[in-house]
Amino acid sequence: MPPSLDESFLALPLRPLADAALARAKALGAEHADFRFERVRSANWLLRDARPAGAQDTTDTGYAVRVVHGGSWGFAAGTDFTMDGAARVAGQAVAMAKLSAKVVAAAGSEERVELAPEPSHGERSWVSSYETNPFDIPDSEKIALLADWSERLLAADGVSHVDARLWAVQENKFYADTAGTVTTQQRVRVDPAVTAVSVDPDGGRFDSMRTTAPPAGRGWEYLRGTGFDWDTELAQLPELLAGKMAAPSVEPGTYDLVLHPSNLWLTIHESIGHATELDRALGYEAAYAGSSFATVDQLGTLRYGSPVMNVTGDRTVEHGLATIGWDDEGVEAQAWDLVRDGVLVGYQTDRRIARLQGFERSNGCAFADSPGHVPVQRMANVSLRPAAEGPDTEGLISGVDRGIYVVGDGSWSIDMQRYNFQFTGQRFYRIENGRLAGQLRDVAYQATTTDFWGSMEAVGGPQTYVLGGSFMCGKAQPGQVAAVSHGCPSALFRGVNILNTTQEAGR
């Protein structure tokens, strides 16, 4: 039976508050107004060496009113759940818009806030794809499962310590606007991870190995084996960690790379996901989170990568962390091309940014992480498409004479234009004559975005495709975080520069 909207959320005075706020905003002359009521519950459980080391469970509840009045934005938020309170917050939003208009005029700007059109969707509801809400599971059962995973690893030779954690979120949103769209939505997501640590008692050297399970728009069933094989992963972890501890340090130089999706997703996030946010490309994030080398004058012409590179923005994919029914501006979820055959062909937009660039419609990328924050343009699920008849990962490896196979994500660094970067990983394997030949240590790959994606010779088939991602994509001032997924197959890159991280650190 599919999950349903939380009855305790539906019991809140959602529609009366919205009606009061929108009526007041219209009476004060707002050209556009929207009302958003949110309840976001976020909880963490942490075990160290199979013993509870911390837990947190918080709920953020409130509502916000956003208006366009006199060509300027206005925004206000509140927690007074009375009709008078909602009307008062709407009045504050209009007052803020009037103040903003004065500031804009004093600066000599004639720019007006205008929104790309969006049809009214009437009254609609949507619930993300999961089986069992993790908040319906007793904490004792969650802790028992994390302890069991930890004890399995601690019983293995060479494992000195184990951290096990679970992060779960339930996000409920009610949205209404003056165009007549009314949406009620519920998203559930989980992020479990286990890290094993090995310490050499003689030399004091240590290293770690983390599970490669991505966070997912799923429920408790994910931790029980739906969507990821935890038993196999945990059974392999001690041997993999021992191999990493004994591995030689990499010789820096030029290598071919085969990247597993558990590593490649983060490179997609940083070098494509952020670079194709249209507000960045127009310079709106430059003072804080950076701009983009993929500027709008290059749309349709920029050679982003090789012809096998096809990247989509997608707010509809099942179990995606950025998957929704409608965004925080009432725009219906969509999927679209960002890079086609290696050429930049699209951006991620919200309604205002889309209108600024002359696009006919937003592709639904407005999001606020709490009722106290204004919606900003955020990332969709940005994914590299597999080749329909592409090889498996072993097939990609077989085509490499001298290279490195990278699994799992690690640290990263990228410049403010999303152009120069380097990335590490969880584990690295030497490839010799088409075969894996043991692990390596201290590997980082370095490139510019266009050189790196231009060197991609082949992508794997659908059987290699994995939806990775993160709960913690940061952006905006004041800072906001958003959860986002990135799907990709394994992929082969030729002639990539490899650094030795220990040597680079001067050790």
DAMO-V393516 format. One record per helix or strand of 2 or more residues. SS is the DSSP state (a for helix, b for strand). FROM is the first residue (numbers start at 1). LEN is the number of residues. If there is no record, write none. Layout:
ss=SS from=FROM len=LEN
ss=SS from=FROM len=LEN
This chain:
ss=a from=7 len=4
ss=a from=14 len=14
ss=b from=32 len=17
ss=b from=51 len=19
ss=b from=72 len=7
ss=a from=83 len=24
ss=b from=123 len=5
ss=a from=134 len=3
ss=a from=139 len=16
ss=b from=161 len=17
ss=b from=182 len=18
ss=b from=206 len=5
ss=a from=220 len=5
ss=a from=230 len=17
ss=b from=248 len=2
ss=b from=253 len=7
ss=a from=261 len=13
ss=a from=278 len=4
ss=a from=296 len=3
ss=b from=311 len=4
ss=b from=335 len=6
ss=b from=343 len=2
ss=a from=351 len=6
ss=b from=366 len=2
ss=b from=376 len=2
ss=b from=381 len=4
ss=a from=393 len=6
ss=b from=402 len=13
ss=b from=420 len=13
ss=b from=435 len=7
ss=b from=443 len=6
ss=a from=449 len=6
ss=b from=456 len=4
ss=a from=462 len=3
ss=b from=466 len=10
ss=b from=480 len=9
ss=b from=491 len=10
ss=a from=501 len=4
